[in-house]
Amino acid sequence: MQKQFDIRYVITPDRLAHITLLDSGCSLVVQATFFRNLLELHPRTVLGSTSIDHVQLRMLGVMPSREEVTVHDTRVTVSA
């Protein structure tokens, strides 16, 4: 079974879909038409929450991480 990601979305009058990943709190913005077609939503849908799989998440432009990166990871560069 594929992992499901819970999201909340709001589609604004400027035809943008503002999406929040509930697990992490990360937000992203995509075109509303693309988002509605991807999730097969009704054209008048403007607000809701649902679960999506990793394929849909990737199509939205998010690459889910398989492991957490710690603060002490030497590959992480923090600039001031």
Residue frames as a rotation matrix with the C-alpha (Angstrom) as fourth column:
MET 1
0.577 0.817 0.000 0.00
0.817 -0.577 0.000 0.00
0.000 0.000 -1.000 0.00
GLN 2
-0.190 -0.640 0.744 1.31
0.604 -0.674 -0.425 3.43
0.774 0.369 0.515 -0.94
LYS 3
-0.592 -0.079 -0.802 1.87
0.742 -0.441 -0.504 6.05
-0.314 -0.894 0.320 1.71
GLN 4
0.305 0.765 0.567 -0.83
0.819 -0.515 0.255 8.70
0.487 0.386 -0.783 1.80
PHE 5
-0.838 -0.526 -0.145 -0.13
0.538 -0.752 -0.380 12.37
0.091 -0.396 0.914 2.50
ASP 6
0.201 0.927 -0.316 -2.88
0.946 -0.267 -0.183 14.48
-0.253 -0.262 -0.931 4.08
ILE 7
-0.841 -0.427 0.332 -3.33
0.511 -0.828 0.230 17.90
0.176 0.363 0.915 2.53
ARG 8
0.155 0.840 -0.519 -5.57
0.654 -0.481 -0.584 20.91
-0.741 -0.249 -0.624 2.95
TYR 9
-0.702 -0.405 0.586 -6.22
0.712 -0.393 0.582 23.22
-0.005 0.825 0.565 0.00
VAL 10
0.190 0.691 -0.697 -7.79
0.333 -0.713 -0.617 26.59
-0.924 -0.115 -0.366 -0.77
ILE 11
-0.359 -0.231 0.904 -8.38
0.933 -0.086 0.348 27.75
-0.002 0.969 0.247 -4.32
THR 12
-0.356 0.105 -0.929 -8.39
0.342 -0.910 -0.234 31.53
-0.870 -0.400 0.288 -4.54
PRO 13
0.679 0.721 -0.139 -10.15
0.175 -0.343 -0.923 33.79
-0.713 0.602 -0.360 -7.09
ASP 14
0.303 -0.638 -0.708 -6.80
-0.852 -0.514 0.098 34.41
-0.427 0.573 -0.699 -8.83
ARG 15
0.853 0.221 -0.474 -6.93
-0.445 0.782 -0.436 30.71
0.274 0.583 0.765 -9.91
LEU 16
-0.326 -0.939 -0.111 -4.17
-0.604 0.297 -0.739 29.48
0.727 -0.174 -0.664 -7.62
ALA 17
0.733 0.466 -0.496 -4.37
0.049 0.692 0.721 26.46
0.679 -0.552 0.484 -5.34
HIS 18
-0.100 -0.700 0.707 -2.69
-0.848 -0.311 -0.428 27.00
0.520 -0.643 -0.563 -1.97
ILE 19
0.605 0.245 -0.758 -1.84
-0.038 0.959 0.280 23.57
0.795 -0.141 0.589 -0.57
THR 20
0.062 -0.564 0.824 -0.59
-0.981 -0.188 -0.056 22.67
0.186 -0.804 -0.564 2.90
LEU 21
-0.107 -0.186 -0.977 0.94
-0.029 0.983 -0.184 19.31
0.994 0.009 -0.111 3.75
LEU 22
0.696 0.543 0.470 -0.54
-0.431 -0.208 0.878 18.59
0.574 -0.814 0.089 7.15
ASP 23
0.764 -0.446 -0.467 2.25
0.607 0.741 0.286 16.26
0.218 -0.502 0.837 8.32
SER 24
-0.196 -0.977 -0.079 5.01
0.977 -0.187 -0.103 18.83
0.086 -0.098 0.991 7.86
GLY 25
0.354 0.398 -0.846 3.20
0.505 -0.843 -0.185 22.16
-0.787 -0.362 -0.499 7.59
CYS 26
-0.757 -0.653 -0.018 4.92
0.292 -0.363 0.885 22.88
-0.584 0.665 0.466 4.26
SER 27
0.367 0.877 -0.310 2.97
0.087 -0.364 -0.927 24.99
-0.926 0.313 -0.210 1.81
LEU 28
-0.786 -0.544 0.293 3.02
0.375 -0.043 0.926 25.25
-0.491 0.838 0.238 -1.95
VAL 29
0.095 0.774 -0.626 1.08
-0.351 -0.562 -0.749 27.04
-0.932 0.290 0.218 -4.66
VAL 30
-0.797 -0.256 0.547 0.10
0.388 0.478 0.788 25.58
-0.463 0.840 -0.281 -8.05
GLN 31
-0.810 0.545 -0.217 -2.30
-0.532 -0.527 0.662 26.49
0.246 0.652 0.717 -10.84
ALA 32
-0.340 0.768 0.543 -5.88
-0.675 0.203 -0.709 25.69
-0.655 -0.608 0.449 -9.82
THR 33
0.516 0.561 -0.647 -6.83
-0.856 0.358 -0.372 24.02
0.023 0.746 0.665 -13.11
PHE 34
-0.220 -0.698 -0.681 -3.89
-0.527 0.673 -0.520 21.62
0.821 0.244 -0.516 -12.92
PHE 35
-0.884 -0.125 0.451 -4.65
-0.467 0.304 -0.831 20.84
-0.033 -0.944 -0.327 -9.27
ARG 36
0.011 0.976 0.218 -8.35
-0.798 0.140 -0.586 20.18
-0.603 -0.168 0.780 -9.92
ASN 37
0.503 0.131 -0.855 -7.53
-0.762 0.533 -0.367 17.93
0.408 0.836 0.368 -12.88
LEU 38
-0.531 -0.805 -0.265 -4.88
-0.524 0.558 -0.643 16.02
0.666 -0.202 -0.718 -10.91
LEU 39
-0.938 0.187 0.291 -7.29
-0.192 0.419 -0.887 15.23
-0.288 -0.889 -0.357 -8.06
GLU 40
-0.704 0.705 0.086 -10.38
0.441 0.339 0.831 15.03
0.557 0.623 -0.550 -10.30
LEU 41
-0.660 0.441 -0.609 -12.14
0.457 -0.407 -0.791 17.77
-0.596 -0.800 0.067 -8.33
HIS 42
0.359 0.857 0.368 -15.32
0.913 -0.241 -0.329 19.53
-0.194 0.455 -0.869 -9.41
PRO 43
-0.227 -0.498 0.837 -14.56
0.735 -0.651 -0.189 22.83
0.639 0.572 0.514 -11.23
ARG 44
0.366 0.429 0.826 -16.32
-0.158 -0.846 0.510 24.84
0.917 -0.317 -0.242 -8.49
THR 45
0.664 -0.191 -0.723 -14.42
0.712 0.457 0.533 23.26
0.228 -0.869 0.440 -5.59
VAL 46
0.445 -0.496 0.745 -12.59
-0.174 -0.865 -0.471 25.94
0.878 0.080 -0.471 -3.61
LEU 47
-0.126 -0.444 0.887 -11.83
-0.963 -0.162 -0.218 24.48
0.240 -0.881 -0.407 -0.18
GLY 48
0.846 0.480 -0.234 -11.18
-0.401 0.860 0.314 21.05
0.352 -0.172 0.920 1.25
SER 49
-0.118 -0.872 0.475 -8.85
-0.933 0.261 0.248 18.41
-0.340 -0.414 -0.845 2.56
THR 50
0.894 0.324 -0.311 -7.94
-0.425 0.833 -0.354 14.99
0.145 0.448 0.882 1.23
SER 51
0.289 -0.826 0.485 -5.16
-0.168 0.455 0.875 12.43
-0.943 -0.334 -0.007 1.02
ILE 52
0.758 -0.155 -0.634 -2.86
-0.643 -0.010 -0.766 12.04
0.113 0.988 -0.107 -1.97
ASP 53
0.843 -0.507 0.180 -0.25
0.447 0.846 0.291 9.43
-0.300 -0.165 0.940 -2.79
HIS 54
0.075 -0.924 -0.375 3.44
0.252 -0.347 0.904 9.99
-0.965 -0.162 0.206 -3.50
VAL 55
-0.430 -0.176 0.886 2.88
0.892 0.069 0.447 10.04
-0.139 0.982 0.127 -7.29
GLN 56
0.545 0.698 0.464 0.39
0.722 -0.672 0.162 12.91
0.425 0.247 -0.871 -7.02
LEU 57
0.763 -0.332 -0.555 2.69
0.270 -0.616 0.740 14.68
-0.587 -0.715 -0.380 -4.57
ARG 58
-0.326 -0.927 0.188 5.56
0.545 -0.022 0.838 14.46
-0.772 0.376 0.512 -7.06
MET 59
-0.162 0.338 0.927 3.32
0.949 -0.204 0.240 15.78
0.270 0.919 -0.287 -9.82
LEU 60
0.883 0.465 -0.057 2.69
0.455 -0.822 0.341 18.82
0.112 -0.327 -0.938 -7.61
GLY 61
0.474 -0.784 0.401 6.45
-0.158 -0.523 -0.838 19.36
0.866 0.334 -0.372 -7.54
VAL 62
0.447 -0.300 0.843 7.28
-0.893 -0.098 0.439 17.94
-0.049 -0.949 -0.311 -4.12
MET 63
0.016 -0.512 -0.859 9.92
-0.300 0.817 -0.493 15.26
0.954 0.265 -0.140 -3.71
PRO 64
0.870 0.351 0.346 9.10
-0.424 0.173 0.889 13.36
0.252 -0.920 0.300 -0.51
SER 65
-0.148 -0.973 0.175 12.16
-0.906 0.062 -0.418 12.49
0.396 -0.220 -0.891 1.55
ARG 66
0.391 0.227 -0.892 12.80
-0.032 0.972 0.233 8.91
0.920 -0.063 0.388 2.55
GLU 67
0.109 -0.395 -0.912 14.83
0.950 0.311 -0.021 9.87
0.292 -0.865 0.409 5.57
GLU 68
0.972 0.218 -0.081 15.16
0.233 -0.890 0.393 12.84
0.013 -0.401 -0.916 7.84
VAL 69
0.093 -0.956 0.278 18.33
0.469 -0.204 -0.859 14.92
0.878 0.210 0.429 7.68
THR 70
0.485 0.034 -0.874 19.67
0.870 -0.118 0.478 15.86
-0.087 -0.992 -0.087 11.09
VAL 71
0.990 -0.142 -0.015 21.04
-0.141 -0.989 0.035 19.25
-0.019 -0.033 -0.999 12.03
HIS 72
0.366 -0.910 0.195 24.45
-0.461 0.005 0.888 17.65
-0.809 -0.414 -0.417 12.61
ASP 73
0.685 -0.109 0.720 24.68
0.599 0.647 -0.472 16.21
-0.415 0.755 0.508 9.10
THR 74
-0.168 -0.877 -0.450 27.99
0.301 -0.481 0.823 17.42
-0.939 0.003 0.345 7.62
ARG 75
-0.580 0.004 0.814 26.45
0.814 0.021 0.580 17.67
-0.014 1.000 -0.015 4.14
VAL 76
0.539 0.837 0.093 24.07
0.827 -0.547 0.130 20.43
0.160 0.007 -0.987 5.30
THR 77
-0.648 -0.742 0.170 25.43
0.714 -0.670 -0.202 23.94
0.264 -0.009 0.964 4.81
VAL 78
0.522 0.767 -0.372 23.88
0.846 -0.522 0.110 26.78
-0.109 -0.372 -0.922 6.77
SER 79
-0.487 -0.678 0.550 24.83
0.723 -0.667 -0.181 30.27
0.490 0.310 0.815 5.64
ALA 80
-0.258 0.321 -0.911 24.26
0.764 -0.510 -0.396 33.43
-0.592 -0.798 -0.114 7.63
